[in-house]
Amino acid sequence: MRTAIRLLLVVTVLAVVSACSTFSDKGRDEYARGQGKDPAASADVSSPAPKPEPPYDVRPLLHPGKKYFGVAADGAPAKMSTIESFAASAGKKPNLVEFYSAWGDRFESRLVQNAWDYGAMSFIAWEPFKVSLKDVAGGKEDTYLREYASSVKELNLPVALSFAHEMNGFWYDWGTKKASAKDFVAAWKHIHDVFDEEGATQVIWVWSPNVITPMPKVQLKPYWPGDDYVDWVGIIGYYAATGPSTYQTLYGPTMTQISGFTKKPFIIAETAAQAGERKPADIKDLFRGTARRDDVIGFVWFNFDKETDWRIESGPLSKKTFREQSQDDRFGFDVTKP
């Protein structure tokens, strides 16, 4: 499905594709102080029960001093070998690992733990296939939602979560052909509220539109849930052989439009460059464009060989260029000690 969809984008547009907590007014601080009765109060005085570990505080991760250096790679983080291979080619370990999860899938605690043990935070693209946004907003999926949120809370590790990415496009069921901006916002807010109620404060909420080039008439503001419901703006856009070919022409118009209604930090949530002679230049452009903007906190490279070879290893010069650019000290940091 992902290959077919991305191929459609390549054909149609040639693959063009603040830092404050958004938890409720109760706040992450309140949860950190603990809720309800002290578990030791009802335990045997001779063997008091240990106090629960406080919820992970994600606030230092929201707008760190350095940039996220992220990757999405085949099979990861279920298996970390592809991440290790990417790191060897790139000359630097990624600190953000993106993977895709269909609606109805359980929260993959093992995968999130795998990434964390490696030294990377997980970034989940949560895709609502086979469910309508209206049903999500109306509470028909609440049993699943509460189980998912409870699992996030139980694992107690930070995780970036993007629901219904590329909602302004036409190629997904939750996009413009089958759902409205109103449906999207209602579903997003309901999901956030359920996580709020369950105390799953470990989530960084990522709102991820596609770059506006393929559908310039679709305005993004109607899709905005509000600053209280979003931590990062995750823009999705790819460098293609034709079409927008610079950081400014690819991402600039979208960033300008979004900056008109929020000051939340940007992250390039999914990107890569089409294989070809221009790829090394595109790689340089991505690093330099991200580095020069204080409001962009990093990027995630889509390191797959699909309808085109998006991988940094698609050619020796591309690999060499990526490795050279990644040595920029502004990219990468220890997510366990931000």
C-alpha positions as CSV (number, residue, x, y, z in Angstrom):
1,M,0.0,0.0,0.0
2,R,2.8,2.5,1.0
3,T,4.7,1.6,-2.2
4,A,1.6,2.2,-4.4
5,I,0.7,5.4,-2.7
6,R,4.2,6.8,-2.9
7,L,4.4,5.7,-6.6
8,L,1.2,7.7,-7.2
9,L,2.9,10.7,-5.7
10,V,6.0,10.3,-7.8
11,V,3.9,10.0,-11.0
12,T,1.6,13.0,-10.1
13,V,4.0,15.4,-8.5
14,L,7.3,13.5,-8.9
15,A,7.5,12.8,-5.2
16,V,7.0,16.3,-3.9
17,V,5.6,15.4,-1.2
18,S,6.5,27.1,21.5
19,A,8.1,24.2,22.7
20,C,5.6,23.7,25.4
21,S,3.6,20.7,26.6
22,T,0.2,20.1,25.0
23,F,-1.1,18.0,27.9
24,S,-4.3,19.2,29.6
25,D,-4.6,21.9,32.2
26,K,-3.9,19.2,34.8
27,G,-0.4,19.3,33.4
28,R,2.4,16.8,33.3
29,D,3.7,18.3,36.5
30,E,0.6,17.2,38.4
31,Y,0.9,13.7,37.1
32,A,4.6,13.7,38.0
33,R,3.5,14.4,41.6
34,G,1.4,11.3,41.6
35,Q,-2.3,10.7,41.5
36,G,-4.7,9.1,44.0
37,K,-3.7,7.3,47.2
38,D,-0.1,6.7,48.2
39,P,0.3,3.0,47.5
40,A,2.3,2.6,50.7
41,A,-0.6,3.8,52.8
42,S,-2.5,0.6,52.4
43,A,0.4,-1.8,52.3
44,D,1.8,-3.7,55.2
45,V,4.0,-1.4,57.2
46,S,6.7,-4.0,57.4
47,S,7.0,-4.2,53.6
48,P,5.8,-0.9,52.0
49,A,5.0,-1.1,48.3
50,P,7.4,0.9,46.2
51,K,6.1,4.2,44.8
52,P,5.4,4.1,41.1
53,E,7.9,5.7,38.8
54,P,6.9,9.2,37.8
55,P,5.7,9.7,34.2
56,Y,8.5,10.5,31.8
57,D,8.7,14.2,31.3
58,V,9.0,14.9,27.5
59,R,9.3,18.7,27.8
60,P,13.1,18.7,27.4
61,L,12.6,16.8,24.1
62,L,10.1,19.3,22.6
63,H,12.6,21.9,21.4
64,P,16.1,20.6,22.2
65,G,19.3,22.6,21.7
66,K,20.4,20.4,18.7
67,K,18.6,18.8,15.8
68,Y,16.9,15.4,15.6
69,F,18.7,13.1,13.2
70,G,16.0,10.6,12.3
71,V,15.4,7.6,10.0
72,A,12.7,5.3,8.9
73,A,14.2,2.0,7.7
74,D,12.8,-1.4,6.5
75,G,11.9,-3.6,9.4
76,A,13.0,-1.2,12.1
77,P,12.8,-1.0,15.1
78,A,11.5,-4.6,15.2
79,K,15.0,-5.5,14.0
80,M,17.7,-2.9,14.5
81,S,20.1,-4.3,11.9
82,T,18.8,-1.9,9.3
83,I,19.3,1.1,11.7
84,E,22.8,-0.1,12.5
85,S,23.5,-0.4,8.7
86,F,22.2,3.1,8.2
87,A,24.3,4.5,11.0
88,A,27.4,2.8,9.5
89,S,26.7,4.4,6.2
90,A,25.8,7.8,7.6
91,G,28.7,8.0,10.1
92,K,26.3,8.9,12.9
93,K,23.7,7.1,14.9
94,P,20.1,8.3,14.4
95,N,18.3,9.5,17.6
96,L,14.8,9.3,16.1
97,V,13.4,6.1,14.5
98,E,10.1,6.3,12.7
99,F,7.8,3.4,12.0
100,Y,4.3,2.9,10.7
101,S,1.4,1.4,12.7
102,A,-2.1,0.7,11.4
103,W,-5.2,1.6,13.4
104,G,-6.1,-1.4,15.4
105,D,-2.6,-2.5,16.0
106,R,-1.6,-2.7,19.6
107,F,1.0,-0.3,21.0
108,E,4.3,-1.9,20.1
109,S,6.1,-1.6,23.5
110,R,8.9,-3.9,22.4
111,L,9.7,-1.8,19.3
112,V,9.7,1.4,21.3
113,Q,12.0,-0.2,23.9
114,N,14.3,-1.5,21.1
115,A,14.8,1.9,19.7
116,W,15.3,3.4,23.2
117,D,17.9,0.8,24.2
118,Y,19.7,1.8,21.0
119,G,19.6,5.4,21.9
120,A,16.7,6.7,19.8
121,M,13.2,7.9,20.5
122,S,10.4,6.2,18.5
123,F,8.2,8.2,16.1
124,I,5.0,6.4,15.3
125,A,3.0,7.2,12.2
126,W,-0.5,6.0,13.2
127,E,-2.5,5.3,10.1
128,P,-6.3,5.0,10.5
129,F,-7.0,2.5,7.7
130,K,-10.4,0.8,7.9
131,V,-11.9,3.2,10.3
132,S,-13.7,6.5,9.7
133,L,-12.5,9.7,11.4
134,K,-16.2,10.3,12.4
135,D,-16.3,7.0,14.3
136,V,-13.0,7.9,16.1
137,A,-14.3,11.3,17.0
138,G,-17.7,9.8,18.1
139,G,-16.1,7.5,20.6
140,K,-16.8,4.2,18.8
141,E,-13.1,3.3,19.0
142,D,-12.6,4.3,22.7
143,T,-11.9,0.8,24.0
144,Y,-9.0,0.4,21.6
145,L,-7.8,4.0,22.3
146,R,-7.8,3.5,26.0
147,E,-5.9,0.3,25.8
148,Y,-3.4,1.9,23.5
149,A,-3.0,4.9,25.8
150,S,-2.7,2.7,28.9
151,S,0.1,0.8,27.2
152,V,2.0,4.0,26.4
153,K,1.6,5.1,30.0
154,E,2.7,1.7,31.3
155,L,5.9,1.6,29.2
156,N,6.7,5.1,30.4
157,L,9.1,6.1,27.6
158,P,8.8,9.1,25.3
159,V,7.2,8.6,21.9
160,A,6.4,11.0,19.1
161,L,3.0,10.2,17.6
162,S,1.5,11.4,14.3
163,F,-2.1,10.5,13.6
164,A,-3.5,10.5,10.0
165,H,-0.4,12.0,8.4
166,E,-0.8,13.7,5.0
167,M,-4.5,14.4,5.8
168,N,-4.4,17.3,3.3
169,G,-3.7,14.9,0.4
170,F,-6.1,12.8,-1.7
171,W,-4.2,9.5,-1.6
172,Y,-5.3,8.2,1.8
173,D,-8.8,7.2,3.0
174,W,-8.5,9.8,5.7
175,G,-7.6,12.5,3.2
176,T,-9.6,15.0,1.3
177,K,-11.6,12.5,-0.8
178,K,-13.3,10.7,2.1
179,A,-13.0,13.0,5.1
180,S,-13.3,16.7,5.9
181,A,-11.0,19.0,7.9
182,K,-13.7,19.1,10.5
183,D,-13.7,15.3,10.8
184,F,-9.9,15.3,11.2
185,V,-9.8,17.9,13.9
186,A,-12.6,16.2,15.8
187,A,-10.8,12.8,15.7
188,W,-7.5,14.3,16.6
189,K,-8.9,16.2,19.6
190,H,-10.8,13.2,20.8
191,I,-7.7,11.0,20.7
192,H,-5.7,13.6,22.6
193,D,-8.4,13.9,25.2
194,V,-8.5,10.2,25.7
195,F,-4.7,10.0,26.2
196,D,-5.1,13.0,28.6
197,E,-7.7,11.1,30.6
198,E,-5.6,8.0,30.8
199,G,-2.6,9.9,32.0
200,A,-0.5,9.0,28.9
201,T,1.7,12.1,29.1
202,Q,4.7,10.5,27.4
203,V,3.5,11.5,24.0
204,I,4.9,14.2,21.7
205,W,2.0,15.0,19.4
206,V,3.1,15.6,15.7
207,W,0.7,17.1,13.2
208,S,1.9,16.0,9.8
209,P,0.6,17.6,6.6
210,N,2.1,16.9,3.2
211,V,3.8,19.9,1.5
212,I,1.1,21.9,-0.2
213,T,2.6,21.8,-3.8
214,P,0.5,18.9,-5.1
215,M,-2.8,20.4,-3.8
216,P,-2.2,24.2,-3.3
217,K,-6.0,24.9,-3.0
218,V,-6.3,22.9,0.2
219,Q,-5.8,25.3,3.1
220,L,-4.1,23.9,6.2
221,K,-5.6,26.1,8.9
222,P,-8.9,24.2,8.9
223,Y,-7.0,21.1,9.8
224,W,-5.2,22.7,12.8
225,P,-6.4,21.2,16.1
226,G,-5.0,24.1,18.1
227,D,-1.8,24.8,20.0
228,D,-3.1,22.9,23.0
229,Y,-3.3,19.7,21.0
230,V,0.0,19.8,19.1
231,D,3.7,19.8,20.0
232,W,5.4,19.6,16.6
233,V,4.5,20.4,13.0
234,G,5.8,17.5,11.0
235,I,6.1,18.4,7.3
236,I,6.3,15.6,4.7
237,G,8.0,16.3,1.4
238,Y,10.5,14.6,-1.0
239,Y,13.1,15.9,-3.4
240,A,12.3,14.7,-6.9
241,A,14.0,14.8,-10.2
242,T,11.7,17.6,-11.3
243,G,9.5,20.0,-9.4
244,P,10.6,21.9,-6.3
245,S,14.3,21.4,-6.0
246,T,15.4,23.5,-3.1
247,Y,14.6,23.6,0.6
248,Q,12.9,26.9,0.2
249,T,10.7,25.9,-2.8
250,L,9.9,22.5,-1.4
251,Y,9.1,23.4,2.2
252,G,9.0,27.2,2.3
253,P,5.4,27.8,1.1
254,T,4.1,25.2,3.5
255,M,6.0,26.6,6.4
256,T,4.9,30.1,5.6
257,Q,1.3,29.2,5.5
258,I,1.5,27.3,8.8
259,S,3.5,30.1,10.5
260,G,0.4,32.2,10.0
261,F,-1.5,30.3,12.6
262,T,1.0,28.6,15.0
263,K,4.6,29.0,16.2
264,K,5.1,25.4,17.1
265,P,8.5,24.0,15.9
266,F,8.8,22.2,12.6
267,I,10.3,18.8,12.0
268,I,10.7,17.3,8.5
269,A,8.7,14.2,9.4
270,E,9.5,12.2,6.2
271,T,11.9,13.0,3.4
272,A,14.4,11.6,1.0
273,A,15.8,12.4,-2.5
274,Q,15.1,10.6,-5.7
275,A,18.0,8.6,-7.1
276,G,19.9,10.5,-9.8
277,E,22.6,12.9,-10.6
278,R,21.0,15.6,-8.4
279,K,20.7,13.5,-5.2
280,P,24.0,14.6,-3.6
281,A,23.0,18.2,-4.1
282,D,19.6,17.5,-2.6
283,I,21.2,15.9,0.4
284,K,23.4,19.0,1.0
285,D,20.3,21.2,0.6
286,L,18.3,19.2,3.2
287,F,21.1,19.4,5.9
288,R,21.9,23.1,5.2
289,G,18.3,24.2,5.1
290,T,17.4,22.4,8.3
291,A,20.5,23.7,10.1
292,R,19.9,27.3,9.2
293,R,16.4,27.5,10.6
294,D,16.0,27.7,14.3
295,D,12.3,26.7,14.0
296,V,13.1,23.4,12.4
297,I,14.3,20.8,15.0
298,G,15.4,18.0,12.6
299,F,14.4,15.6,9.9
300,V,13.6,11.9,9.3
301,W,15.1,10.3,6.3
302,F,13.0,7.6,4.5
303,N,15.7,5.0,3.8
304,F,13.8,2.6,1.7
305,D,14.3,1.2,-1.8
306,K,10.8,1.3,-3.2
307,E,9.5,2.8,-6.4
308,T,12.9,4.6,-6.5
309,D,15.9,4.1,-4.3
310,W,15.5,6.6,-1.6
311,R,18.3,5.2,0.5
312,I,21.5,7.2,1.2
313,E,23.3,4.1,-0.2
314,S,21.7,4.5,-3.7
315,G,25.1,5.6,-5.1
316,P,28.6,6.1,-3.8
317,L,28.5,9.9,-4.1
318,S,25.1,10.1,-2.3
319,K,26.5,8.0,0.5
320,K,29.7,10.1,0.7
321,T,27.7,13.3,0.7
322,F,25.3,12.2,3.4
323,R,28.1,11.0,5.6
324,E,30.0,14.3,5.2
325,Q,26.9,16.4,6.0
326,S,25.9,14.3,9.0
327,Q,29.1,15.2,10.7
328,D,27.6,18.6,11.4
329,D,27.6,18.8,15.2
330,R,24.2,20.5,15.1
331,F,22.6,17.2,14.2
332,G,22.2,14.4,16.8
333,F,22.1,14.4,20.5
334,D,21.5,12.0,23.4
335,V,17.7,11.8,23.7
336,T,18.0,10.1,27.1
337,K,19.8,13.3,28.3
338,P,18.4,16.1,26.2
